[in-house]
């Protein structure tokens, strides 16, 4: 069972932003930039292109909705998108508010307090 499945089942906590029957969005715990969000299918699959075409399209559609809210809640030049999966083998889309090229790089991280995570998740969720 992946760490994201544990978040989905409520076994471990997350800073949740949105969820529907098939997808969940929550803040990345080790963000590249403030507002770094993960969009995850509830059905655990390893790789993005293991998904059916329909599941892929639905994931992109849900990510679109989340990105729109993110763009409104977190000041940035644009929202970037990345799919990696080398650390957690459960499909997820990274949505990252970008102000500079370094924000898309997974080497440079920002530190946020619990209060900042909670406030961020609430402000993005309020934009839906
Ligand atoms: P990757 O699999 O390389 O796309 O990276 C996995 C991402 O998941 C990293 O950016 C981690 O910071 C993030 N991550 C790992 N565990 C958690 C967690 N419990 N809650 C939120 N994000 C997480």
Backbone and ligand atoms as CSV (ligand in chain L), in Angstrom:
chain,resi,resn,atom,element,x,y,z
A,1,UNK,N,N,0.851,-1.199,0.000
A,1,UNK,CA,C,0.000,0.000,0.000
A,1,UNK,C,C,0.890,1.253,0.000
A,2,UNK,N,N,0.618,2.182,-0.909
A,2,UNK,CA,C,1.468,3.377,-0.991
A,2,UNK,C,C,1.123,4.364,0.117
A,3,UNK,N,N,2.045,5.288,0.364
A,3,UNK,CA,C,1.806,6.339,1.371
A,3,UNK,C,C,0.605,7.197,0.964
A,4,UNK,N,N,0.376,7.322,-0.354
A,4,UNK,CA,C,-0.773,8.120,-0.788
A,4,UNK,C,C,-2.091,7.369,-0.551
A,5,UNK,N,N,-2.068,6.057,-0.680
A,5,UNK,CA,C,-3.266,5.271,-0.354
A,5,UNK,C,C,-3.583,5.425,1.132
A,6,UNK,N,N,-2.531,5.491,1.957
A,6,UNK,CA,C,-2.754,5.693,3.403
A,6,UNK,C,C,-3.385,7.061,3.666
A,7,UNK,N,N,-3.013,8.056,2.867
A,7,UNK,CA,C,-3.649,9.386,2.988
A,7,UNK,C,C,-5.108,9.282,2.550
A,8,UNK,N,N,-5.346,8.582,1.448
A,8,UNK,CA,C,-6.706,8.456,0.896
A,8,UNK,C,C,-7.636,7.740,1.884
A,9,UNK,N,N,-7.111,6.711,2.549
A,9,UNK,CA,C,-7.956,5.970,3.502
A,9,UNK,C,C,-8.026,6.666,4.862
A,10,UNK,N,N,-7.257,7.726,5.032
A,10,UNK,CA,C,-7.294,8.479,6.281
A,10,UNK,C,C,-6.383,7.920,7.354
A,11,UNK,N,N,-5.542,6.946,6.949
A,11,UNK,CA,C,-4.633,6.337,7.914
A,11,UNK,C,C,-3.561,7.331,8.358
A,12,UNK,N,N,-3.120,8.186,7.420
A,12,UNK,CA,C,-2.185,9.261,7.791
A,12,UNK,C,C,-2.767,10.591,7.299
A,13,UNK,N,N,-2.410,11.684,7.993
A,13,UNK,CA,C,-3.038,12.974,7.663
A,13,UNK,C,C,-2.427,13.632,6.438
A,14,UNK,N,N,-3.160,14.592,5.886
A,14,UNK,CA,C,-2.615,15.420,4.806
A,14,UNK,C,C,-3.266,16.787,4.897
A,15,UNK,N,N,-2.671,17.740,4.213
A,15,UNK,CA,C,-3.278,19.063,4.095
A,15,UNK,C,C,-4.135,19.045,2.837
A,16,UNK,N,N,-5.363,18.544,3.020
A,16,UNK,CA,C,-6.239,18.286,1.867
A,16,UNK,C,C,-6.804,19.566,1.266
A,17,UNK,N,N,-6.883,19.586,-0.048
A,17,UNK,CA,C,-7.431,20.741,-0.773
A,17,UNK,C,C,-8.784,20.394,-1.387
A,18,UNK,N,N,-8.878,19.240,-2.019
A,18,UNK,CA,C,-10.122,18.872,-2.700
A,18,UNK,C,C,-10.143,17.365,-2.902
A,19,UNK,N,N,-11.365,16.856,-3.086
A,19,UNK,CA,C,-11.476,15.421,-3.380
A,19,UNK,C,C,-12.807,15.166,-4.052
A,20,UNK,N,N,-12.843,14.179,-4.931
A,20,UNK,CA,C,-14.120,13.689,-5.445
A,20,UNK,C,C,-14.064,12.161,-5.389
A,21,UNK,N,N,-14.944,11.512,-6.104
A,21,UNK,CA,C,-15.024,10.051,-6.011
A,21,UNK,C,C,-13.706,9.375,-6.422
A,22,UNK,N,N,-13.025,9.953,-7.404
A,22,UNK,CA,C,-11.862,9.271,-7.989
A,22,UNK,C,C,-10.507,9.901,-7.703
A,23,UNK,N,N,-10.496,11.159,-7.245
A,23,UNK,CA,C,-9.226,11.871,-7.077
A,23,UNK,C,C,-9.173,12.635,-5.767
A,24,UNK,N,N,-7.930,12.905,-5.330
A,24,UNK,CA,C,-7.722,13.748,-4.151
A,24,UNK,C,C,-6.566,14.695,-4.460
A,25,UNK,N,N,-6.626,15.903,-3.918
A,25,UNK,CA,C,-5.522,16.860,-4.046
A,25,UNK,C,C,-5.137,17.326,-2.652
A,26,UNK,N,N,-3.836,17.307,-2.365
A,26,UNK,CA,C,-3.334,17.770,-1.064
A,26,UNK,C,C,-1.964,18.404,-1.265
A,27,UNK,N,N,-1.535,19.175,-0.256
A,27,UNK,CA,C,-0.240,19.858,-0.362
A,27,UNK,C,C,0.913,18.875,-0.240
A,28,UNK,N,N,1.939,19.089,-1.060
A,28,UNK,CA,C,3.171,18.306,-0.926
A,28,UNK,C,C,3.846,18.704,0.392
A,29,UNK,N,N,4.253,17.697,1.150
A,29,UNK,CA,C,4.798,17.917,2.488
A,29,UNK,C,C,6.215,18.499,2.436
A,30,UNK,N,N,6.879,18.360,1.318
A,30,UNK,CA,C,8.251,18.886,1.165
A,30,UNK,C,C,8.286,19.727,-0.112
A,31,UNK,N,N,7.618,20.892,-0.060
A,31,UNK,CA,C,7.321,21.620,-1.306
A,31,UNK,C,C,8.514,22.306,-1.971
A,32,UNK,N,N,8.480,22.302,-3.294
A,32,UNK,CA,C,9.451,23.092,-4.076
A,32,UNK,C,C,9.184,24.578,-3.876
A,33,UNK,N,N,7.915,24.923,-3.775
A,33,UNK,CA,C,7.482,26.311,-3.634
A,33,UNK,C,C,6.171,26.310,-2.867
A,34,UNK,N,N,5.836,27.438,-2.271
A,34,UNK,CA,C,4.601,27.559,-1.502
A,34,UNK,C,C,3.387,27.242,-2.392
A,35,UNK,N,N,2.556,26.302,-1.972
A,35,UNK,CA,C,1.377,25.924,-2.746
A,35,UNK,C,C,1.575,24.671,-3.591
A,36,UNK,N,N,2.766,24.086,-3.551
A,36,UNK,CA,C,3.061,22.834,-4.294
A,36,UNK,C,C,2.015,21.778,-3.903
A,37,UNK,N,N,1.283,21.337,-4.896
A,37,UNK,CA,C,0.125,20.456,-4.671
A,37,UNK,C,C,0.276,19.157,-5.450
A,38,UNK,N,N,-0.227,18.082,-4.877
A,38,UNK,CA,C,-0.240,16.787,-5.569
A,38,UNK,C,C,-1.675,16.390,-5.876
A,39,UNK,N,N,-1.908,15.925,-7.076
A,39,UNK,CA,C,-3.232,15.426,-7.468
A,39,UNK,C,C,-3.085,13.928,-7.734
A,40,UNK,N,N,-3.891,13.134,-7.029
A,40,UNK,CA,C,-3.648,11.685,-6.973
A,40,UNK,C,C,-4.934,10.902,-7.267
A,41,UNK,N,N,-4.872,9.935,-8.180
A,41,UNK,CA,C,-6.027,9.045,-8.362
A,41,UNK,C,C,-6.189,8.137,-7.138
A,42,UNK,N,N,-7.404,7.934,-6.700
A,42,UNK,CA,C,-7.620,7.096,-5.510
A,42,UNK,C,C,-7.285,5.637,-5.774
A,43,UNK,N,N,-7.456,5.216,-7.019
A,43,UNK,CA,C,-7.096,3.839,-7.370
A,43,UNK,C,C,-5.575,3.809,-7.562
A,44,UNK,N,N,-4.912,2.979,-6.760
A,44,UNK,CA,C,-3.447,2.978,-6.783
A,44,UNK,C,C,-2.901,2.326,-8.048
A,45,UNK,N,N,-2.216,3.130,-8.843
A,45,UNK,CA,C,-1.492,2.644,-10.033
A,45,UNK,C,C,-0.078,3.175,-9.916
A,46,UNK,N,N,0.876,2.479,-10.473
A,46,UNK,CA,C,2.269,2.896,-10.357
A,46,UNK,C,C,2.579,4.077,-11.271
A,47,UNK,N,N,2.474,3.859,-12.584
A,47,UNK,CA,C,2.971,4.859,-13.531
A,47,UNK,C,C,1.833,5.576,-14.257
A,48,UNK,N,N,2.106,6.857,-14.602
A,48,UNK,CA,C,1.102,7.678,-15.291
A,48,UNK,C,C,0.542,6.968,-16.516
A,49,UNK,N,N,1.443,6.387,-17.311
A,49,UNK,CA,C,0.978,5.804,-18.575
A,49,UNK,C,C,0.558,4.340,-18.435
A,50,UNK,N,N,0.401,3.900,-17.149
A,50,UNK,CA,C,-0.320,2.652,-16.878
A,50,UNK,C,C,-1.817,2.916,-16.823
A,51,UNK,N,N,-2.174,4.198,-16.647
A,51,UNK,CA,C,-3.600,4.538,-16.553
A,51,UNK,C,C,-4.295,4.284,-17.885
A,52,UNK,N,N,-5.567,3.996,-17.813
A,52,UNK,CA,C,-6.348,3.935,-19.052
A,52,UNK,C,C,-6.420,5.354,-19.619
A,53,UNK,N,N,-6.723,5.479,-20.888
A,53,UNK,CA,C,-6.864,6.820,-21.476
A,53,UNK,C,C,-7.905,7.642,-20.747
A,54,UNK,N,N,-8.999,6.993,-20.390
A,54,UNK,CA,C,-10.064,7.725,-19.703
A,54,UNK,C,C,-9.609,8.193,-18.323
A,55,UNK,N,N,-8.920,7.312,-17.589
A,55,UNK,CA,C,-8.441,7.689,-16.251
A,55,UNK,C,C,-7.413,8.816,-16.366
A,56,UNK,N,N,-6.573,8.752,-17.408
A,56,UNK,CA,C,-5.576,9.801,-17.661
A,56,UNK,C,C,-6.268,11.140,-17.925
A,57,UNK,N,N,-7.269,11.104,-18.795
A,57,UNK,CA,C,-7.993,12.343,-19.124
A,57,UNK,C,C,-8.705,12.903,-17.894
A,58,UNK,N,N,-9.293,12.016,-17.091
A,58,UNK,CA,C,-9.998,12.464,-15.885
A,58,UNK,C,C,-9.022,13.078,-14.877
A,59,UNK,N,N,-7.822,12.487,-14.779
A,59,UNK,CA,C,-6.790,13.030,-13.878
A,59,UNK,C,C,-6.382,14.435,-14.334
A,60,UNK,N,N,-6.202,14.596,-15.640
A,60,UNK,CA,C,-5.817,15.908,-16.177
A,60,UNK,C,C,-6.948,16.915,-15.973
A,61,UNK,N,N,-8.176,16.457,-16.102
A,61,UNK,CA,C,-9.330,17.338,-15.921
A,61,UNK,C,C,-9.428,17.815,-14.469
A,62,UNK,N,N,-9.240,16.893,-13.539
A,62,UNK,CA,C,-9.288,17.274,-12.117
A,62,UNK,C,C,-8.111,18.194,-11.791
A,63,UNK,N,N,-6.941,17.902,-12.374
A,63,UNK,CA,C,-5.748,18.742,-12.155
A,63,UNK,C,C,-5.987,20.160,-12.670
A,64,UNK,N,N,-6.708,20.265,-13.773
A,64,UNK,CA,C,-7.044,21.577,-14.352
A,64,UNK,C,C,-7.836,22.403,-13.335
A,65,UNK,N,N,-8.844,21.777,-12.744
A,65,UNK,CA,C,-9.677,22.471,-11.745
A,65,UNK,C,C,-8.837,22.911,-10.544
A,66,UNK,N,N,-7.966,22.022,-10.091
A,66,UNK,CA,C,-7.124,22.350,-8.935
A,66,UNK,C,C,-6.152,23.478,-9.300
A,67,UNK,N,N,-5.566,23.411,-10.489
A,67,UNK,CA,C,-4.605,24.445,-10.922
A,67,UNK,C,C,-5.262,25.815,-10.984
A,68,UNK,N,N,-6.508,25.863,-11.450
A,68,UNK,CA,C,-7.235,27.143,-11.517
A,68,UNK,C,C,-7.394,27.753,-10.123
A,69,UNK,N,N,-7.749,26.915,-9.142
A,69,UNK,CA,C,-7.911,27.384,-7.763
A,69,UNK,C,C,-6.556,27.830,-7.197
A,70,UNK,N,N,-5.533,27.038,-7.490
A,70,UNK,CA,C,-4.172,27.333,-7.012
A,70,UNK,C,C,-3.699,28.691,-7.526
A,71,UNK,N,N,-3.951,28.926,-8.799
A,71,UNK,CA,C,-3.537,30.180,-9.436
A,71,UNK,C,C,-4.211,31.395,-8.786
A,72,UNK,N,N,-5.450,31.191,-8.348
A,72,UNK,CA,C,-6.168,32.295,-7.701
A,72,UNK,C,C,-5.670,32.514,-6.275
A,73,UNK,N,N,-5.339,31.415,-5.583
A,73,UNK,CA,C,-5.021,31.512,-4.153
A,73,UNK,C,C,-3.566,31.868,-3.879
A,74,UNK,N,N,-2.670,31.455,-4.756
A,74,UNK,CA,C,-1.238,31.638,-4.497
A,74,UNK,C,C,-0.635,32.536,-5.585
A,75,UNK,N,N,-0.158,33.718,-5.213
A,75,UNK,CA,C,0.423,34.609,-6.211
A,75,UNK,C,C,1.619,33.943,-6.905
A,76,UNK,N,N,1.593,33.917,-8.240
A,76,UNK,CA,C,2.683,33.294,-8.984
A,76,UNK,C,C,2.585,33.731,-10.443
A,77,UNK,N,N,3.664,33.503,-11.185
A,77,UNK,CA,C,3.631,33.858,-12.613
A,77,UNK,C,C,2.765,32.869,-13.392
A,78,UNK,N,N,2.846,31.596,-13.001
A,78,UNK,CA,C,2.035,30.543,-13.612
A,78,UNK,C,C,2.149,29.273,-12.785
A,79,UNK,N,N,1.228,28.351,-13.036
A,79,UNK,CA,C,1.311,27.053,-12.359
A,79,UNK,C,C,1.990,26.061,-13.304
A,80,UNK,N,N,3.069,25.450,-12.825
A,80,UNK,CA,C,3.772,24.428,-13.612
A,80,UNK,C,C,3.265,23.048,-13.240
A,81,UNK,N,N,3.481,22.100,-14.161
A,81,UNK,CA,C,3.008,20.729,-13.923
A,81,UNK,C,C,4.139,19.747,-14.217
A,82,UNK,N,N,4.240,18.738,-13.383
A,82,UNK,CA,C,5.298,17.747,-13.568
A,82,UNK,C,C,4.804,16.395,-13.072
A,83,UNK,N,N,5.233,15.345,-13.731
A,83,UNK,CA,C,4.943,13.991,-13.254
A,83,UNK,C,C,6.268,13.249,-13.158
A,84,UNK,N,N,6.577,12.730,-11.966
A,84,UNK,CA,C,7.854,12.028,-11.777
A,84,UNK,C,C,7.564,10.613,-11.245
A,85,UNK,N,N,7.349,10.511,-9.955
A,85,UNK,CA,C,6.962,9.210,-9.399
A,85,UNK,C,C,8.122,8.317,-9.000
A,86,UNK,N,N,9.327,8.878,-8.951
A,86,UNK,CA,C,10.477,8.049,-8.564
A,86,UNK,C,C,10.515,7.780,-7.062
A,87,UNK,N,N,9.876,8.655,-6.285
A,87,UNK,CA,C,9.877,8.482,-4.831
A,87,UNK,C,C,8.635,7.713,-4.370
A,88,UNK,N,N,7.488,8.082,-4.884
A,88,UNK,CA,C,6.236,7.409,-4.486
A,88,UNK,C,C,5.613,6.765,-5.727
A,89,UNK,N,N,5.607,5.409,-5.779
A,89,UNK,CA,C,5.115,4.716,-6.981
A,89,UNK,C,C,3.591,4.612,-7.016
A,90,UNK,N,N,2.946,5.762,-6.908
A,90,UNK,CA,C,1.477,5.865,-6.981
A,90,UNK,C,C,1.242,7.158,-7.768
A,91,UNK,N,N,0.628,7.020,-8.934
A,91,UNK,CA,C,0.490,8.162,-9.862
A,91,UNK,C,C,0.111,9.457,-9.139
A,92,UNK,N,N,0.828,10.531,-9.463
A,92,UNK,CA,C,0.467,11.854,-8.939
A,92,UNK,C,C,0.994,12.934,-9.867
A,93,UNK,N,N,0.205,13.996,-9.973
A,93,UNK,CA,C,0.601,15.173,-10.751
A,93,UNK,C,C,1.069,16.233,-9.765
A,94,UNK,N,N,2.265,16.769,-9.993
A,94,UNK,CA,C,2.743,17.902,-9.196
A,94,UNK,C,C,2.244,19.184,-9.855
A,95,UNK,N,N,1.541,20.019,-9.103
A,95,UNK,CA,C,1.170,21.362,-9.571
A,95,UNK,C,C,1.955,22.348,-8.712
A,96,UNK,N,N,2.772,23.166,-9.361
A,96,UNK,CA,C,3.702,24.009,-8.599
A,96,UNK,C,C,3.587,25.468,-9.026
A,97,UNK,N,N,3.207,26.367,-8.079
A,97,UNK,CA,C,3.199,27.797,-8.410
A,97,UNK,C,C,4.632,28.261,-8.717
A,98,UNK,N,N,4.808,28.817,-9.899
A,98,UNK,CA,C,6.155,29.184,-10.345
A,98,UNK,C,C,6.349,30.692,-10.405
A,99,UNK,N,N,7.479,31.138,-9.878
A,99,UNK,CA,C,7.916,32.525,-10.072
A,99,UNK,C,C,9.271,32.567,-10.754
A,100,UNK,N,N,10.019,31.484,-10.620
A,100,UNK,CA,C,11.341,31.398,-11.244
A,100,UNK,C,C,11.626,29.939,-11.611
A,101,UNK,N,N,12.572,29.747,-12.509
A,101,UNK,CA,C,12.878,28.400,-13.007
A,101,UNK,C,C,13.208,27.427,-11.871
A,102,UNK,N,N,13.869,27.939,-10.818
A,102,UNK,CA,C,14.281,27.064,-9.711
A,102,UNK,C,C,13.074,26.431,-9.010
A,103,UNK,N,N,11.886,27.052,-9.132
A,103,UNK,CA,C,10.706,26.516,-8.436
A,103,UNK,C,C,10.262,25.165,-8.995
A,104,UNK,N,N,10.653,24.842,-10.202
A,104,UNK,CA,C,10.259,23.556,-10.784
A,104,UNK,C,C,11.322,22.487,-10.502
A,105,UNK,N,N,12.445,22.915,-9.921
A,105,UNK,CA,C,13.521,21.971,-9.634
A,105,UNK,C,C,13.301,21.308,-8.277
A,106,UNK,N,N,13.462,20.001,-8.258
A,106,UNK,CA,C,13.146,19.245,-7.051
A,106,UNK,C,C,14.321,19.178,-6.077
A,107,UNK,N,N,15.321,20.066,-6.271
A,107,UNK,CA,C,16.479,20.082,-5.384
A,107,UNK,C,C,16.338,21.169,-4.327
A,108,UNK,N,N,15.595,22.218,-4.679
A,108,UNK,CA,C,15.489,23.372,-3.791
A,108,UNK,C,C,14.102,23.370,-3.150
A,109,UNK,N,N,14.062,23.269,-1.822
A,109,UNK,CA,C,12.786,23.116,-1.115
A,109,UNK,C,C,12.506,24.327,-0.230
A,110,UNK,N,N,11.229,24.544,0.097
A,110,UNK,CA,C,10.880,25.596,1.054
A,110,UNK,C,C,10.338,24.944,2.324
A,111,UNK,N,N,10.565,25.599,3.438
A,111,UNK,CA,C,10.070,25.093,4.738
A,111,UNK,C,C,8.828,25.884,5.136
A,112,UNK,N,N,7.762,25.171,5.504
A,112,UNK,CA,C,6.541,25.820,5.959
A,112,UNK,C,C,6.167,25.263,7.327
A,113,UNK,N,N,5.551,26.105,8.149
A,113,UNK,CA,C,5.068,25.639,9.456
A,113,UNK,C,C,3.722,24.941,9.257
A,114,UNK,N,N,3.285,24.210,10.278
A,114,UNK,CA,C,1.971,23.568,10.236
A,114,UNK,C,C,0.882,24.611,9.967
A,115,UNK,N,N,0.984,25.759,10.629
A,115,UNK,CA,C,-0.029,26.822,10.457
A,115,UNK,C,C,-0.042,27.311,9.007
A,116,UNK,N,N,1.135,27.439,8.408
A,116,UNK,CA,C,1.201,27.895,7.011
A,116,UNK,C,C,0.583,26.857,6.066
A,117,UNK,N,N,0.848,25.560,6.315
A,117,UNK,CA,C,0.237,24.500,5.498
A,117,UNK,C,C,-1.285,24.555,5.602
A,118,UNK,N,N,-1.797,24.674,6.841
A,118,UNK,CA,C,-3.245,24.690,7.060
A,118,UNK,C,C,-3.871,25.881,6.345
A,119,UNK,N,N,-3.271,27.067,6.504
A,119,UNK,CA,C,-3.815,28.281,5.892
A,119,UNK,C,C,-3.785,28.184,4.369
A,120,UNK,N,N,-2.703,27.625,3.830
A,120,UNK,CA,C,-2.579,27.464,2.374
A,120,UNK,C,C,-3.657,26.537,1.830
A,121,UNK,N,N,-3.798,25.370,2.461
A,121,UNK,CA,C,-4.793,24.392,1.993
A,121,UNK,C,C,-6.188,25.011,2.030
A,122,UNK,N,N,-6.476,25.769,3.088
A,122,UNK,CA,C,-7.804,26.404,3.202
A,122,UNK,C,C,-7.998,27.465,2.128
A,123,UNK,N,N,-6.959,28.257,1.854
A,123,UNK,CA,C,-7.124,29.350,0.882
A,123,UNK,C,C,-7.275,28.783,-0.529
A,124,UNK,N,N,-6.625,27.676,-0.848
A,124,UNK,CA,C,-6.783,27.080,-2.191
A,124,UNK,C,C,-8.171,26.432,-2.288
A,125,UNK,N,N,-8.565,25.703,-1.245
A,125,UNK,CA,C,-9.881,25.040,-1.254
A,125,UNK,C,C,-11.009,26.068,-1.398
A,126,UNK,N,N,-10.798,27.266,-0.855
A,126,UNK,CA,C,-11.837,28.307,-0.921
A,126,UNK,C,C,-12.051,28.831,-2.337
A,127,UNK,N,N,-11.130,28.531,-3.240
A,127,UNK,CA,C,-11.224,29.029,-4.620
A,127,UNK,C,C,-11.979,28.091,-5.547
A,128,UNK,N,N,-12.496,26.989,-5.011
A,128,UNK,CA,C,-13.226,26.043,-5.880
A,128,UNK,C,C,-14.644,26.536,-6.137
L,1,LIG,P1,P,7.952,11.735,-6.811
L,1,LIG,O1,O,7.482,10.335,-6.514
L,1,LIG,O2,O,9.402,11.780,-7.190
L,1,LIG,O3,O,7.084,12.437,-7.841
L,1,LIG,O4,O,7.855,12.571,-5.471
L,1,LIG,C1,C,6.911,12.271,-4.477
L,1,LIG,C2,C,6.475,13.559,-3.792
L,1,LIG,O5,O,5.582,13.209,-2.746
L,1,LIG,C3,C,7.606,14.396,-3.173
L,1,LIG,O6,O,7.528,15.737,-3.682
L,1,LIG,C4,C,7.314,14.324,-1.671
L,1,LIG,O7,O,7.637,15.521,-0.982
L,1,LIG,C5,C,5.826,14.043,-1.632
L,1,LIG,N1,N,5.373,13.328,-0.442
L,1,LIG,C6,C,5.886,12.203,0.098
L,1,LIG,N2,N,5.189,11.832,1.181
L,1,LIG,C7,C,4.209,12.745,1.350
L,1,LIG,C8,C,3.148,12.929,2.294
L,1,LIG,N3,N,2.971,12.077,3.320
L,1,LIG,N4,N,2.329,13.993,2.142
L,1,LIG,C9,C,2.498,14.859,1.127
L,1,LIG,N5,N,3.466,14.743,0.194
L,1,LIG,C10,C,4.310,13.709,0.307
